[in-house]
Amino acid sequence: MTPAPTLIADLGGTSLRFALSTDGSADQEADLDADAFTDLPAAVAAYLERHAPGHIPRRAIFAVAGPQDGKTIVFTNRPWSTPVADIKHRFGFESLEVVNDFAALAMSLPYLS
């Protein structure tokens, strides 16, 4: 049985980049225009409907352009604010980790050659 994928996302003010990962590599990559959506849940739903039918992620990791407190997903350059608990509940994620996008970049440095 194949493990459920993890939804990974780099969420900026203009571009929303999503992918699925089951083994540490990215699959089903998509770059969505943030202006096409009214809020973050609508963008997540659109991505999952198109790229993950039948492979619902149980975990998600979001790198977001804005200050993050672990409770609310906030964007600096977009008027979106969504409670982490709401996203977890709506999409059935067992876990959702949210970090600032610059923090995510810093965490990746030891893995780059």
Backbone as JSON, one array per atom type, in Angstrom:
{
  "sequence": "MTPAPTLIADLGGTSLRFALSTDGSADQEADLDADAFTDLPAAVAAYLERHAPGHIPRRAIFAVAGPQDGKTIVFTNRPWSTPVADIKHRFGFESLEVVNDFAALAMSLPYLS",
  "N": [[0.84, -1.18, 0.0], [0.62, 2.15, -0.91], [1.94, 4.95, 0.79], [0.07, 7.76, 2.08], [0.32, 10.86, 0.39], [2.22, 13.85, 1.19], [1.13, 17.14, 1.3], [2.81, 19.8, -0.04], [3.7, 23.24, 0.01], [4.55, 26.42, -1.33], [3.74, 29.46, -0.58], [3.05, 32.49, -1.83], [2.49, 36.05, -2.31], [1.66, 36.46, -4.94], [2.05, 34.08, -6.39], [1.13, 30.69, -5.94], [2.51, 27.84, -5.07], [2.21, 24.44, -5.35], [2.69, 20.99, -4.46], [2.92, 17.38, -4.33], [4.29, 15.0, -2.09], [5.73, 11.86, -1.54], [7.99, 10.5, -1.07], [9.97, 12.27, -0.45], [10.55, 13.62, -2.75], [9.22, 15.96, -5.13], [6.02, 15.86, -6.68], [3.4, 16.15, -9.1], [3.44, 18.94, -9.44], [2.3, 22.32, -9.31], [1.71, 25.65, -10.26], [-0.12, 28.17, -9.16], [-2.1, 31.07, -9.82], [-2.49, 33.5, -7.47], [-4.38, 35.54, -7.59], [-6.58, 34.36, -8.75], [-8.15, 33.29, -6.83], [-10.33, 33.53, -3.96], [-9.55, 33.1, -1.38], [-7.21, 31.32, 0.76], [-8.15, 28.62, 1.43], [-9.78, 28.09, -0.84], [-7.89, 27.98, -2.9], [-6.29, 25.79, -2.09], [-8.22, 23.76, -2.21], [-8.79, 23.79, -4.98], [-6.33, 22.97, -6.06], [-6.06, 20.36, -4.91], [-8.36, 19.05, -5.92], [-7.77, 18.9, -8.62], [-5.17, 17.75, -8.81], [-4.85, 15.72, -6.93], [-6.84, 13.68, -6.8], [-8.3, 10.99, -5.14], [-5.97, 10.55, -3.73], [-5.66, 11.66, -1.13], [-3.94, 13.9, 0.87], [-2.53, 13.41, 4.14], [-0.94, 14.9, 5.64], [0.4, 18.25, 5.73], [2.59, 20.82, 4.66], [3.33, 24.12, 4.77], [4.99, 26.88, 3.41], [4.95, 30.21, 3.94], [4.56, 33.52, 2.72], [4.87, 35.69, 4.96], [4.44, 36.72, 8.41], [4.35, 34.09, 10.78], [2.49, 32.49, 13.32], [1.8, 29.99, 14.12], [-0.84, 29.57, 14.69], [-2.52, 31.05, 13.03], [-2.65, 31.47, 9.55], [-1.05, 33.89, 7.84], [-0.71, 36.36, 5.32], [1.66, 38.6, 3.95], [1.48, 40.18, 1.61], [-1.11, 39.95, 0.67], [-4.57, 40.05, 1.32], [-5.28, 37.86, 3.07], [-6.16, 35.69, 5.69], [-6.15, 32.9, 7.63], [-7.25, 30.58, 9.99], [-5.15, 28.0, 11.21], [-6.26, 25.67, 12.26], [-8.73, 25.6, 10.95], [-8.05, 25.01, 8.29], [-6.84, 22.49, 8.65], [-9.05, 21.01, 9.59], [-10.97, 21.3, 7.48], [-9.72, 20.0, 5.29], [-8.99, 17.6, 6.32], [-6.45, 17.09, 7.34], [-4.02, 15.46, 9.28], [-1.83, 16.65, 10.34], [-0.52, 19.95, 10.08], [1.98, 21.95, 9.2], [3.2, 25.2, 9.42], [5.31, 27.63, 8.22], [7.31, 30.6, 8.0], [8.25, 31.78, 4.77], [10.94, 32.58, 4.34], [12.18, 31.42, 6.52], [11.82, 28.75, 5.84], [13.46, 28.59, 3.59], [15.97, 29.05, 4.8], [16.11, 26.74, 6.4], [16.53, 24.85, 4.45], [19.13, 25.11, 3.55], [21.33, 23.46, 4.64], [20.98, 21.15, 3.15], [21.56, 21.61, 0.54], [23.8, 21.33, -2.21]],
  "CA": [[0.0, 0.0, 0.0], [1.38, 3.39, -1.01], [1.58, 5.89, 1.85], [-0.58, 9.0, 1.65], [1.3, 11.9, 0.14], [2.23, 15.09, 1.97], [0.94, 18.34, 0.49], [3.8, 20.82, 0.26], [3.33, 24.46, -0.69], [5.26, 27.68, -1.18], [2.62, 30.36, -0.78], [3.43, 33.89, -1.86], [1.42, 37.01, -2.57], [1.19, 36.36, -6.32], [2.07, 32.69, -6.84], [0.89, 29.63, -4.96], [3.12, 26.65, -5.65], [1.82, 23.24, -4.63], [3.16, 19.69, -4.95], [2.71, 16.25, -3.43], [5.52, 14.26, -1.85], [5.59, 10.62, -0.78], [9.33, 9.96, -0.8], [10.92, 13.37, -0.35], [10.62, 14.35, -4.01], [7.96, 16.64, -5.47], [5.26, 15.32, -7.8], [2.16, 16.88, -9.34], [3.7, 20.36, -9.17], [1.41, 23.3, -9.95], [1.91, 27.05, -9.89], [-1.41, 28.81, -9.34], [-2.14, 32.53, -9.66], [-3.26, 33.82, -6.26], [-5.51, 36.41, -7.93], [-7.69, 33.56, -9.22], [-8.84, 32.71, -5.68], [-10.82, 34.48, -2.96], [-8.85, 32.86, -0.13], [-6.32, 30.17, 0.74], [-8.86, 27.35, 1.31], [-10.23, 27.9, -2.23], [-6.72, 27.59, -3.69], [-5.93, 24.43, -1.68], [-9.26, 22.89, -2.76], [-8.61, 23.71, -6.43], [-5.17, 22.13, -6.32], [-6.34, 18.96, -4.54], [-9.35, 18.49, -6.84], [-7.15, 18.65, -9.92], [-3.92, 17.0, -8.78], [-4.77, 14.67, -5.91], [-8.06, 12.89, -6.6], [-8.02, 9.64, -4.68], [-4.7, 10.5, -3.0], [-5.81, 12.76, -0.19], [-2.83, 14.02, 1.82], [-2.83, 13.4, 5.57], [-0.06, 15.93, 6.22], [0.69, 19.38, 4.86], [3.64, 21.74, 5.1], [3.21, 25.36, 4.0], [5.91, 28.0, 3.6], [4.07, 31.33, 3.6], [5.15, 34.86, 2.71], [4.26, 36.49, 6.01], [4.78, 36.26, 9.75], [3.51, 32.96, 11.18], [2.49, 32.25, 14.76], [1.37, 28.63, 14.37], [-2.29, 29.51, 14.89], [-3.2, 31.68, 11.9], [-1.83, 31.66, 8.35], [-1.16, 35.3, 7.47], [0.08, 36.77, 4.17], [2.07, 40.0, 3.98], [1.09, 40.9, 0.4], [-2.44, 39.52, 0.24], [-5.44, 40.2, 2.49], [-5.77, 36.55, 3.5], [-5.82, 35.24, 7.03], [-6.93, 31.68, 7.84], [-6.8, 29.77, 11.13], [-4.55, 26.7, 10.88], [-7.24, 24.64, 12.63], [-9.77, 25.55, 9.92], [-7.47, 24.3, 7.14], [-6.7, 21.08, 9.05], [-10.38, 20.4, 9.67], [-11.63, 21.27, 6.16], [-9.09, 19.05, 4.38], [-8.72, 16.34, 7.0], [-5.02, 16.89, 7.61], [-3.65, 15.07, 10.64], [-0.91, 17.69, 10.79], [-0.26, 21.06, 9.16], [3.07, 22.8, 9.69], [3.25, 26.45, 8.69], [6.5, 28.41, 8.54], [7.61, 31.73, 7.13], [8.98, 31.3, 3.6], [12.39, 32.78, 4.51], [12.62, 30.38, 7.46], [11.89, 27.49, 5.07], [14.68, 28.67, 2.78], [17.11, 28.87, 5.7], [16.16, 25.34, 6.82], [16.96, 24.01, 3.34], [20.54, 25.34, 3.22], [22.23, 22.33, 4.88], [20.73, 20.06, 2.21], [21.96, 22.02, -0.8], [25.22, 21.09, -2.49]],
  "C": [[0.88, 1.24, 0.0], [0.96, 4.34, 0.1], [0.91, 7.14, 1.27], [0.48, 10.06, 1.43], [1.18, 13.04, 1.14], [2.04, 16.23, 0.99], [1.99, 19.35, 0.91], [3.46, 22.06, -0.57], [4.26, 25.61, -0.32], [4.25, 28.75, -1.57], [3.05, 31.82, -0.68], [2.24, 34.77, -2.16], [0.86, 36.92, -3.97], [1.12, 34.93, -6.82], [1.89, 31.73, -5.67], [1.4, 28.34, -5.59], [2.82, 25.45, -4.76], [2.49, 22.02, -5.26], [2.79, 18.64, -3.92], [4.03, 15.54, -3.28], [5.21, 13.0, -1.06], [6.95, 10.07, -0.38], [10.39, 11.04, -0.7], [11.09, 14.15, -1.64], [9.24, 14.93, -4.32], [7.33, 16.02, -6.72], [3.99, 16.14, -7.94], [2.31, 18.37, -9.02], [2.74, 21.25, -9.94], [1.69, 24.68, -9.38], [0.62, 27.78, -10.2], [-1.3, 30.31, -9.09], [-3.04, 32.86, -8.47], [-4.48, 34.69, -6.57], [-6.74, 35.63, -8.4], [-8.56, 33.02, -8.08], [-9.24, 33.78, -4.67], [-10.1, 34.32, -1.63], [-7.99, 31.6, -0.26], [-7.08, 28.85, 0.65], [-9.35, 27.07, -0.12], [-9.08, 27.44, -3.12], [-6.3, 26.15, -3.37], [-6.94, 23.44, -2.29], [-9.08, 22.71, -4.27], [-7.43, 22.82, -6.78], [-5.49, 20.66, -6.06], [-7.34, 18.31, -5.49], [-8.71, 18.1, -8.17], [-5.98, 17.67, -9.86], [-3.86, 15.85, -7.79], [-6.07, 13.87, -5.74], [-7.7, 11.46, -6.21], [-6.72, 9.48, -3.9], [-4.68, 11.62, -1.97], [-4.65, 12.78, 0.8], [-3.32, 13.98, 3.27], [-2.01, 14.45, 6.29], [0.09, 17.05, 5.22], [1.77, 20.24, 5.51], [3.58, 22.95, 4.19], [4.3, 26.34, 4.4], [5.17, 29.23, 3.08], [4.82, 32.65, 3.7], [4.41, 35.74, 3.72], [4.65, 35.94, 7.36], [3.82, 35.16, 10.19], [3.63, 32.73, 12.68], [2.06, 30.84, 15.13], [-0.13, 28.47, 14.55], [-3.07, 30.02, 13.69], [-2.22, 31.85, 10.75], [-2.1, 33.07, 7.86], [-0.23, 35.59, 6.3], [0.43, 38.25, 4.3], [1.49, 40.78, 2.81], [-0.25, 40.46, -0.18], [-3.34, 39.59, 1.48], [-6.1, 38.88, 2.93], [-5.28, 36.24, 4.89], [-6.74, 34.06, 7.33], [-6.4, 30.93, 9.05], [-6.28, 28.41, 10.66], [-5.56, 25.59, 11.16], [-8.33, 24.5, 11.58], [-9.29, 24.77, 8.69], [-7.36, 22.8, 7.47], [-8.06, 20.38, 9.03], [-11.01, 20.25, 8.28], [-11.06, 20.18, 5.26], [-8.7, 17.74, 5.04], [-7.26, 16.05, 7.25], [-4.82, 16.49, 9.06], [-2.67, 16.08, 11.22], [-0.74, 18.72, 9.67], [0.81, 21.92, 9.81], [3.14, 24.03, 8.8], [4.47, 27.23, 9.17], [6.59, 29.59, 7.58], [8.46, 31.23, 5.97], [10.49, 31.51, 3.7], [12.96, 31.77, 5.5], [12.75, 29.05, 6.74], [13.15, 27.47, 4.21], [15.92, 28.43, 3.65], [17.24, 27.41, 6.14], [16.66, 24.42, 5.71], [18.46, 24.09, 3.07], [21.46, 24.14, 3.52], [22.09, 21.18, 3.88], [21.13, 20.38, 0.78], [23.45, 21.75, -1.02], [25.84, 22.31, -3.15]]
}
